[in-house]
Amino acid sequence: MRKQRLAERLAEADRRAAECEERAALATAEAARLREAIEAIPHAVVVCDAAGTVVLRNRRSHAVEGGRYAAALVEQAVEEVVAAGAGIRPVTQTLELHGPPPRILEVTATPMGRRDRSLGTVVLVDDVSELRRLEAVRRDFVANVSHELRTPVGAMGVLAETLADERDPDVMRRLATRITAEAERAGRLIDGLLDLSRIEGGGIRRQQVDVAGVVATAVERVGHLADQLGVTLVTPPAGPGGPTVVGDEHQLVSAVVNLLENAVKYSDAGSAVEVETVAGEGSVDVVVRDRGVGIPTKDLERIFERFYRVDRARSRETGGTGLGLAIVRHVATNHGGEVLVESQEGLGSTFRLRLPAA
């Protein structure tokens, strides 16, 4: 009888031991899955218990860019948001690291568990630097577009009001001409914005493109403007078997057109703008050289920004939109290339659209 009871107790113990082993295996597997899940999150994650002690963190929480000082600031921010939330409410703190490079981090503590029983806190450290930069770019873009459109639209309104009360045919014709000019200016700005929007999208139709053909098409489009302003376009003689690139012919023509228009508009009457194609090791350069007013050194870093103009008065006279060089830069980026500039105030500028050779 005793032996039977002992056997039953041993069997029960074995069963419970097996259950414990199974639960331990499940807990181990669950912990492994949890760690893998935390490691897969593309942000720094820190898990604290109810007392605020760190019990788990992923590798990204250790690899804070910016050195020990930045890491110490992040650790301090983690402790502060955990203490401020006390496992009861979410808390977010914004941390600005001056770099280099400058970065903005959002440290957010989220409580786990119920109100009556806290299980701890999960802290997420998110680098929002690029998001903030894009928000600032969007705000500046909207403000710039509003400002740029306000000028021609406002001018058309004033001219139209004046025209409504005018009876002199000559004055009416002059006013109508001015209205037409302002409408064309607004149209050019809208067309430029649409072109820039399409090009910034990054989608390009890749095909083998003859660079000499791109230059010839661009020169043909800018020829009328050059004639109006008394500027000569000097192009190299076309020959067979020229260099080629892989890319979107429409975008490349647009880039060269903008470079040529920019050079022509900022050149004096009677001067020349030279354009040539130079094949290098693994790259092809489209070089546009003028002998115009040049660009001050302080402006060289900003000329590829949207709506940035070195000489606003001259840009208004020539109908410039301030988008041309921004379009050139985005076309170069879409094709894996770059745009370079050399300029000296009063002596002219040289722009190089450098593209990978096919």
C-alpha positions as CSV (number, residue, x, y, z in Angstrom):
1,M,0.0,0.0,0.0
2,R,2.8,2.3,1.0
3,K,4.7,1.5,-2.1
4,Q,1.6,2.3,-4.2
5,R,1.2,5.7,-2.5
6,L,4.9,6.4,-2.9
7,A,4.7,5.5,-6.6
8,E,1.7,7.8,-7.0
9,R,3.5,10.7,-5.3
10,L,6.6,10.2,-7.4
11,A,4.5,10.1,-10.5
12,E,2.7,13.3,-9.4
13,A,6.1,14.9,-8.7
14,D,7.4,13.9,-12.1
15,R,4.3,15.3,-13.7
16,R,4.6,18.6,-11.9
17,A,8.3,18.7,-12.7
18,A,7.5,18.2,-16.4
19,E,4.9,21.0,-16.2
20,C,7.5,23.3,-14.6
21,E,10.1,22.4,-17.3
22,E,7.5,23.1,-20.0
23,R,6.5,26.4,-18.4
24,A,10.2,27.4,-18.0
25,A,10.8,26.5,-21.7
26,L,7.8,28.6,-22.7
27,A,9.0,31.5,-20.5
28,T,12.5,31.2,-22.0
29,A,11.1,31.2,-25.6
30,E,8.8,34.1,-24.7
31,A,11.7,36.1,-23.3
32,A,13.7,35.3,-26.4
33,R,10.9,36.4,-28.7
34,L,10.5,39.6,-26.6
35,R,14.2,40.4,-26.9
36,E,14.2,39.7,-30.7
37,A,11.1,41.9,-31.1
38,I,12.8,44.8,-29.1
39,E,16.0,44.4,-31.2
40,A,13.9,44.6,-34.4
41,I,12.4,48.0,-33.4
42,P,14.3,50.7,-35.3
43,H,14.6,52.9,-32.2
44,A,16.3,52.8,-28.9
45,V,14.1,50.9,-26.3
46,V,14.6,50.7,-22.6
47,V,12.4,48.7,-20.3
48,C,12.2,49.5,-16.5
49,D,10.5,47.6,-13.7
50,A,8.1,49.2,-11.2
51,A,11.0,50.6,-9.2
52,G,12.5,52.3,-12.2
53,T,15.4,49.9,-12.6
54,V,16.4,49.0,-16.1
55,V,15.7,45.3,-16.8
56,L,15.9,45.2,-20.6
57,R,17.3,47.3,-23.4
58,N,18.1,46.9,-27.1
59,R,21.5,47.5,-28.8
60,R,20.3,50.8,-30.3
61,S,19.9,52.2,-26.8
62,H,23.7,51.6,-26.2
63,A,24.8,53.1,-29.6
64,V,23.8,56.7,-29.1
65,E,25.7,58.9,-31.7
66,G,27.5,61.9,-30.4
67,G,29.9,60.3,-27.9
68,R,29.8,59.9,-24.1
69,Y,28.3,63.3,-23.5
70,A,25.3,62.6,-25.8
71,A,24.9,59.1,-24.2
72,A,24.9,60.6,-20.7
73,L,22.3,63.2,-21.7
74,V,20.0,60.4,-23.1
75,E,20.5,58.3,-20.0
76,Q,19.6,61.3,-17.8
77,A,16.5,62.0,-20.0
78,V,15.4,58.3,-19.6
79,E,15.6,58.5,-15.8
80,E,13.7,61.8,-15.8
81,V,10.8,60.6,-17.9
82,V,10.5,57.3,-15.9
83,A,10.5,59.3,-12.7
84,A,8.0,61.8,-14.0
85,G,5.6,59.2,-15.2
86,A,5.9,57.0,-12.1
87,G,4.4,54.1,-14.0
88,I,1.1,55.9,-14.2
89,R,1.0,58.3,-17.2
90,P,3.0,58.8,-20.4
91,V,5.7,61.4,-20.4
92,T,7.7,62.9,-23.3
93,Q,10.8,64.9,-23.2
94,T,12.5,66.6,-26.2
95,L,16.3,66.5,-26.2
96,E,18.4,68.7,-28.5
97,L,21.9,67.5,-29.1
98,H,24.1,70.2,-30.7
99,G,26.4,67.7,-32.4
100,P,28.0,67.7,-34.8
101,P,25.7,66.8,-36.4
102,P,22.9,68.5,-34.5
103,R,20.0,66.1,-33.6
104,I,16.6,66.2,-31.9
105,L,15.5,63.2,-29.9
106,E,12.1,62.5,-28.4
107,V,12.3,60.4,-25.2
108,T,8.8,58.9,-24.4
109,A,8.0,56.8,-21.3
110,T,4.8,54.7,-21.5
111,P,3.6,52.8,-18.4
112,M,2.8,49.1,-18.4
113,G,0.1,47.4,-16.4
114,R,-3.0,48.7,-14.7
115,R,-3.6,51.6,-12.5
116,D,-3.7,49.5,-9.4
117,R,-0.6,47.4,-10.3
118,S,2.3,48.9,-12.3
119,L,4.5,46.5,-14.3
120,G,7.0,49.1,-15.1
121,T,7.7,51.5,-18.0
122,V,8.8,51.3,-21.6
123,V,11.0,54.1,-22.8
124,L,11.3,54.9,-26.6
125,V,14.1,57.2,-27.8
126,D,13.2,58.4,-31.3
127,D,15.5,60.5,-33.5
128,V,13.1,63.1,-35.1
129,S,15.8,65.3,-36.6
130,E,14.9,64.5,-40.2
131,L,11.2,64.8,-39.5
132,R,11.7,68.3,-37.9
133,R,14.0,69.3,-40.8
134,L,11.3,68.3,-43.4
135,E,8.7,70.1,-41.4
136,A,10.8,73.3,-41.5
137,V,11.4,72.8,-45.2
138,R,7.7,72.4,-45.8
139,R,6.9,75.6,-43.8
140,D,9.6,77.5,-45.6
141,F,8.3,76.2,-49.0
142,V,4.7,77.2,-48.3
143,A,5.8,80.6,-47.1
144,N,8.1,81.1,-50.1
145,V,5.4,80.0,-52.6
146,S,2.9,82.3,-51.0
147,H,5.3,85.2,-51.2
148,E,6.4,84.5,-54.7
149,L,2.8,84.2,-56.0
150,R,1.6,87.2,-54.1
151,T,3.7,89.6,-56.1
152,P,2.4,88.8,-59.6
153,V,-1.2,88.2,-58.4
154,G,-1.2,91.4,-56.5
155,A,0.3,93.3,-59.5
156,M,-2.4,91.9,-61.8
157,G,-5.1,93.0,-59.3
158,V,-3.8,96.6,-59.2
159,L,-3.3,96.8,-62.9
160,A,-6.8,95.4,-63.6
161,E,-8.4,98.0,-61.3
162,T,-6.5,100.7,-63.1
163,L,-7.5,99.3,-66.4
164,A,-11.2,99.3,-65.5
165,D,-11.2,103.1,-65.0
166,E,-8.9,104.0,-67.9
167,R,-10.2,105.4,-71.2
168,D,-7.0,106.2,-73.0
169,P,-6.4,103.4,-75.6
170,D,-2.5,103.7,-75.4
171,V,-2.6,103.5,-71.6
172,M,-5.0,100.6,-71.8
173,R,-2.7,98.7,-74.1
174,R,0.3,99.3,-71.8
175,L,-1.7,98.1,-68.8
176,A,-2.9,95.0,-70.7
177,T,0.7,94.3,-71.7
178,R,1.8,94.5,-68.0
179,I,-1.1,92.2,-66.9
180,T,0.0,89.7,-69.6
181,A,3.6,89.9,-68.4
182,E,2.6,89.3,-64.7
183,A,0.3,86.4,-65.7
184,E,3.2,84.8,-67.7
185,R,5.4,85.3,-64.6
186,A,2.9,83.5,-62.4
187,G,2.6,80.8,-65.0
188,R,6.4,80.3,-65.2
189,L,6.4,80.0,-61.4
190,I,3.7,77.4,-61.4
191,D,5.3,75.4,-64.2
192,G,8.6,75.5,-62.3
193,L,6.9,74.2,-59.1
194,L,5.3,71.4,-61.1
195,D,8.6,70.4,-62.7
196,L,10.4,70.5,-59.4
197,S,7.6,68.4,-57.8
198,R,7.9,65.8,-60.5
199,I,11.7,65.7,-60.3
200,E,11.8,65.6,-56.5
201,G,9.6,62.5,-56.7
202,G,12.8,60.7,-57.8
203,G,11.1,58.5,-60.5
204,I,13.0,58.5,-63.7
205,R,12.6,56.6,-66.9
206,R,16.0,55.0,-67.5
207,Q,17.3,54.7,-71.0
208,Q,20.6,55.3,-73.0
209,V,20.8,59.0,-73.5
210,D,23.2,60.8,-75.9
211,V,24.6,63.8,-74.0
212,A,25.3,65.8,-77.2
213,G,21.7,65.4,-78.2
214,V,20.6,66.7,-74.7
215,V,22.8,69.7,-75.1
216,A,21.6,70.4,-78.7
217,T,17.9,70.3,-77.6
218,A,18.6,72.6,-74.6
219,V,20.5,75.1,-76.8
220,E,17.6,75.1,-79.3
221,R,15.1,75.9,-76.5
222,V,17.2,78.7,-75.0
223,G,18.2,80.2,-78.4
224,H,15.2,82.6,-78.6
225,L,15.9,84.0,-75.1
226,A,19.6,84.4,-75.9
227,D,18.7,86.3,-79.1
228,Q,16.4,88.6,-77.1
229,L,19.1,89.5,-74.6
230,G,21.9,89.8,-77.2
231,V,23.9,86.8,-75.8
232,T,25.6,84.3,-78.1
233,L,25.5,80.6,-77.3
234,V,28.8,78.9,-78.2
235,T,28.5,75.2,-78.7
236,P,31.0,72.5,-79.7
237,P,30.7,70.9,-83.2
238,A,28.6,67.8,-83.0
239,G,30.4,64.6,-83.8
240,P,29.4,60.9,-84.0
241,G,30.0,58.5,-81.1
242,G,29.7,61.0,-78.3
243,P,29.4,60.1,-74.6
244,T,26.2,58.6,-73.2
245,V,24.6,58.3,-69.8
246,V,21.7,56.2,-68.5
247,G,18.8,58.3,-67.3
248,D,15.7,60.3,-68.1
249,E,16.2,62.4,-71.2
250,H,13.4,64.9,-70.3
251,Q,14.9,65.6,-66.9
252,L,18.4,66.0,-68.3
253,V,17.2,68.5,-70.9
254,S,15.4,70.4,-68.2
255,A,18.6,70.6,-66.1
256,V,20.7,71.9,-69.0
257,V,18.0,74.3,-70.1
258,N,18.0,75.8,-66.6
259,L,21.7,76.1,-66.5
260,L,21.8,77.9,-69.9
261,E,18.9,80.2,-69.0
262,N,20.6,81.1,-65.8
263,A,23.8,81.9,-67.6
264,V,22.1,83.9,-70.3
265,K,20.0,86.0,-67.9
266,Y,23.0,87.0,-65.8
267,S,25.2,87.8,-68.8
268,D,25.6,91.2,-70.4
269,A,24.4,91.9,-74.0
270,G,27.2,91.2,-76.5
271,S,28.8,88.5,-74.3
272,A,28.9,84.7,-74.9
273,V,27.8,81.6,-73.0
274,E,29.8,78.5,-73.8
275,V,28.5,75.0,-73.3
276,E,30.5,71.8,-73.9
277,T,30.5,68.1,-73.0
278,V,33.6,66.7,-71.3
279,A,34.1,62.9,-70.9
280,G,36.1,61.9,-67.9
281,E,36.9,58.6,-66.1
282,G,33.5,57.1,-65.5
283,S,31.7,60.4,-65.8
284,V,30.4,62.9,-68.3
285,D,30.4,66.7,-67.5
286,V,28.1,69.2,-69.2
287,V,29.9,72.5,-68.7
288,V,28.2,75.8,-69.0
289,R,30.5,78.9,-68.7
290,D,29.5,82.5,-68.8
291,R,31.3,85.9,-68.4
292,G,28.5,87.5,-66.5
293,V,28.1,89.1,-63.1
294,G,29.4,86.1,-61.2
295,I,28.3,84.9,-57.7
296,P,29.6,86.3,-54.4
297,T,31.4,83.8,-52.3
298,K,28.9,84.1,-49.5
299,D,26.0,83.1,-51.8
300,L,27.7,80.0,-53.4
301,E,26.4,77.6,-50.7
302,R,22.8,78.7,-51.1
303,I,22.2,79.2,-54.8
304,F,20.7,75.7,-55.1
305,E,18.0,76.4,-52.6
306,R,14.5,77.0,-53.9
307,F,13.6,80.6,-54.5
308,Y,17.1,81.8,-53.5
309,R,18.3,84.6,-55.8
310,V,21.7,86.4,-55.7
311,D,20.4,89.5,-57.5
312,R,16.6,89.8,-56.9
313,A,16.2,93.0,-58.9
314,R,17.8,91.4,-62.0
315,S,15.9,88.2,-61.5
316,R,12.6,90.1,-61.5
317,E,13.7,91.9,-64.7
318,T,14.5,88.7,-66.5
319,G,11.5,86.8,-65.2
320,G,13.4,84.3,-63.0
321,T,11.6,82.1,-60.6
322,G,14.4,81.1,-58.3
323,L,13.7,77.4,-59.0
324,G,16.1,76.7,-61.9
325,L,19.2,75.6,-59.9
326,A,17.1,73.7,-57.4
327,I,15.8,71.6,-60.4
328,V,19.4,71.1,-61.7
329,R,20.5,69.8,-58.3
330,H,17.6,67.3,-58.0
331,V,18.1,66.0,-61.5
332,A,21.8,65.4,-60.7
333,T,20.8,63.6,-57.5
334,N,18.2,61.4,-59.3
335,H,20.9,60.3,-61.7
336,G,23.6,59.6,-59.1
337,G,25.6,62.7,-60.1
338,E,26.3,66.2,-58.8
339,V,26.4,69.8,-59.9
340,L,29.5,71.9,-59.2
341,V,30.1,75.6,-59.5
342,E,33.1,77.9,-59.8
343,S,32.4,81.6,-59.8
344,Q,34.1,84.9,-59.2
345,E,32.2,88.1,-58.8
346,G,32.4,90.3,-61.8
347,L,34.1,87.6,-63.9
348,G,31.5,85.0,-64.5
349,S,30.6,81.5,-63.5
350,T,31.2,77.9,-64.6
351,F,28.6,75.2,-63.8
352,R,29.3,71.4,-64.2
353,L,26.5,68.9,-64.3
354,R,28.5,65.7,-63.6
355,L,26.8,62.4,-64.5
356,P,27.9,58.8,-64.3
357,A,28.9,57.6,-67.8
358,A,26.9,54.7,-69.3
